[in-house]
């Protein structure tokens, strides 16, 4: 299935700024509200359902014999038509 990017923002941020963004998303999820992402003239509003799929990945990209790029990725996904997905239960995830 082809991917369509609805919104994208990337830039260097302090750890405190990133934490603030993540807290705002967490607050919106707790409240069951829409999440609106805006940068410049770009904006998108999404409404996660009560039980979306949550994916967490830690990755290293680059050559095996020299330093690469590390990342932690958080993804919240759901079917656009509202159908439940087949994702495995993420009950074992712990973040310390």
PADO-636508 format. One record per residue (C-alpha): residue in three letters; x, y, z; residue number from 0. Coordinates in nm, 3 decimals. Each point is the difference from the previous one (the first is absolute). Layout:
N
<node resn="ala" px="X" py="Y" pz="Z" resi="NUM"/>
...
This chain:
96
<node resn="unk" px="0.000" py="0.000" pz="0.000" resi="0"/>
<node resn="unk" px="0.150" py="0.338" pz="-0.094" resi="1"/>
<node resn="unk" px="0.076" py="0.246" pz="0.277" resi="2"/>
<node resn="unk" px="-0.128" py="0.359" pz="-0.011" resi="3"/>
<node resn="unk" px="0.171" py="0.244" pz="0.236" resi="4"/>
<node resn="unk" px="-0.269" py="0.228" pz="0.147" resi="5"/>
<node resn="unk" px="0.238" py="0.199" pz="0.221" resi="6"/>
<node resn="unk" px="0.372" py="0.005" pz="0.070" resi="7"/>
<node resn="unk" px="0.222" py="0.201" pz="0.229" resi="8"/>
<node resn="unk" px="0.363" py="-0.071" pz="0.080" resi="9"/>
<node resn="unk" px="0.258" py="0.212" pz="0.174" resi="10"/>
<node resn="unk" px="0.245" py="0.018" pz="0.284" resi="11"/>
<node resn="unk" px="-0.174" py="0.051" pz="0.336" resi="12"/>
<node resn="unk" px="0.113" py="-0.009" pz="0.360" resi="13"/>
<node resn="unk" px="-0.100" py="-0.301" pz="0.211" resi="14"/>
<node resn="unk" px="-0.231" py="0.230" pz="0.200" resi="15"/>
<node resn="unk" px="-0.176" py="0.121" pz="-0.318" resi="16"/>
<node resn="unk" px="-0.051" py="-0.358" pz="-0.120" resi="17"/>
<node resn="unk" px="-0.136" py="-0.099" pz="0.342" resi="18"/>
<node resn="unk" px="-0.245" py="0.291" pz="-0.016" resi="19"/>
<node resn="unk" px="-0.132" py="-0.115" pz="-0.341" resi="20"/>
<node resn="unk" px="-0.037" py="-0.358" pz="0.124" resi="21"/>
<node resn="unk" px="-0.182" py="0.120" pz="0.316" resi="22"/>
<node resn="unk" px="-0.249" py="0.194" pz="-0.212" resi="23"/>
<node resn="unk" px="-0.069" py="-0.308" pz="-0.213" resi="24"/>
<node resn="unk" px="-0.036" py="-0.210" pz="0.317" resi="25"/>
<node resn="unk" px="-0.246" py="0.253" pz="0.147" resi="26"/>
<node resn="unk" px="-0.208" py="-0.006" pz="-0.321" resi="27"/>
<node resn="unk" px="-0.004" py="-0.381" pz="0.002" resi="28"/>
<node resn="unk" px="-0.106" py="-0.005" pz="0.367" resi="29"/>
<node resn="unk" px="-0.280" py="0.246" pz="-0.070" resi="30"/>
<node resn="unk" px="-0.118" py="-0.189" pz="-0.310" resi="31"/>
<node resn="unk" px="0.035" py="0.311" pz="-0.211" resi="32"/>
<node resn="unk" px="0.123" py="0.081" pz="-0.348" resi="33"/>
<node resn="unk" px="0.371" py="0.054" pz="-0.059" resi="34"/>
<node resn="unk" px="0.085" py="0.294" pz="-0.226" resi="35"/>
<node resn="unk" px="0.352" py="0.028" pz="-0.139" resi="36"/>
<node resn="unk" px="0.104" py="0.339" pz="-0.142" resi="37"/>
<node resn="unk" px="0.319" py="0.147" pz="-0.140" resi="38"/>
<node resn="unk" px="0.003" py="0.310" pz="-0.217" resi="39"/>
<node resn="unk" px="-0.294" py="-0.031" pz="-0.239" resi="40"/>
<node resn="unk" px="-0.014" py="-0.381" pz="0.035" resi="41"/>
<node resn="unk" px="-0.266" py="-0.142" pz="0.233" resi="42"/>
<node resn="unk" px="-0.182" py="-0.330" pz="0.051" resi="43"/>
<node resn="unk" px="-0.252" py="-0.111" pz="0.263" resi="44"/>
<node resn="unk" px="-0.039" py="-0.367" pz="0.087" resi="45"/>
<node resn="unk" px="-0.234" py="-0.182" pz="0.237" resi="46"/>
<node resn="unk" px="0.157" py="-0.316" pz="0.144" resi="47"/>
<node resn="unk" px="-0.257" py="-0.262" pz="0.102" resi="48"/>
<node resn="unk" px="-0.027" py="-0.137" pz="0.353" resi="49"/>
<node resn="unk" px="0.221" py="-0.302" pz="-0.084" resi="50"/>
<node resn="unk" px="0.262" py="0.086" pz="-0.266" resi="51"/>
<node resn="unk" px="0.313" py="-0.208" pz="-0.062" resi="52"/>
<node resn="unk" px="0.311" py="0.135" pz="0.175" resi="53"/>
<node resn="unk" px="0.341" py="-0.089" pz="-0.142" resi="54"/>
<node resn="unk" px="0.336" py="0.083" pz="0.157" resi="55"/>
<node resn="unk" px="0.329" py="-0.064" pz="-0.181" resi="56"/>
<node resn="unk" px="0.363" py="0.062" pz="0.089" resi="57"/>
<node resn="unk" px="0.216" py="-0.004" pz="-0.313" resi="58"/>
<node resn="unk" px="0.355" py="0.043" pz="-0.116" resi="59"/>
<node resn="unk" px="0.051" py="0.095" pz="-0.364" resi="60"/>
<node resn="unk" px="0.327" py="0.009" pz="-0.183" resi="61"/>
<node resn="unk" px="0.303" py="-0.212" pz="-0.079" resi="62"/>
<node resn="unk" px="0.074" py="-0.290" pz="0.234" resi="63"/>
<node resn="unk" px="0.368" py="0.094" pz="0.035" resi="64"/>
<node resn="unk" px="-0.034" py="0.369" pz="0.093" resi="65"/>
<node resn="unk" px="-0.227" py="0.235" pz="0.197" resi="66"/>
<node resn="unk" px="-0.353" py="0.035" pz="-0.133" resi="67"/>
<node resn="unk" px="-0.316" py="0.180" pz="0.103" resi="68"/>
<node resn="unk" px="-0.209" py="-0.111" pz="0.299" resi="69"/>
<node resn="unk" px="-0.371" py="0.064" pz="0.037" resi="70"/>
<node resn="unk" px="-0.298" py="-0.070" pz="0.222" resi="71"/>
<node resn="unk" px="-0.325" py="-0.001" pz="-0.196" resi="72"/>
<node resn="unk" px="-0.350" py="0.019" pz="0.146" resi="73"/>
<node resn="unk" px="-0.290" py="-0.075" pz="-0.235" resi="74"/>
<node resn="unk" px="-0.374" py="0.006" pz="0.067" resi="75"/>
<node resn="unk" px="-0.200" py="-0.151" pz="-0.283" resi="76"/>
<node resn="unk" px="-0.356" py="-0.101" pz="-0.081" resi="77"/>
<node resn="unk" px="-0.210" py="-0.091" pz="-0.300" resi="78"/>
<node resn="unk" px="-0.148" py="0.300" pz="-0.179" resi="79"/>
<node resn="unk" px="-0.332" py="-0.183" pz="-0.032" resi="80"/>
<node resn="unk" px="-0.016" py="-0.062" pz="0.376" resi="81"/>
<node resn="unk" px="0.047" py="-0.378" pz="-0.026" resi="82"/>
<node resn="unk" px="0.203" py="-0.161" pz="0.276" resi="83"/>
<node resn="unk" px="0.351" py="-0.113" pz="-0.093" resi="84"/>
<node resn="unk" px="0.168" py="-0.335" pz="0.063" resi="85"/>
<node resn="unk" px="0.295" py="0.138" pz="0.197" resi="86"/>
<node resn="unk" px="0.145" py="-0.202" pz="0.283" resi="87"/>
<node resn="unk" px="-0.066" py="0.116" pz="0.353" resi="88"/>
<node resn="unk" px="0.273" py="0.236" pz="0.120" resi="89"/>
<node resn="unk" px="-0.064" py="-0.079" pz="0.367" resi="90"/>
<node resn="unk" px="0.366" py="-0.088" pz="0.062" resi="91"/>
<node resn="unk" px="0.144" py="0.342" pz="-0.087" resi="92"/>
<node resn="unk" px="0.183" py="0.180" pz="0.278" resi="93"/>
<node resn="unk" px="0.170" py="0.338" pz="-0.030" resi="94"/>
<node resn="unk" px="0.235" py="0.098" pz="0.279" resi="95"/>
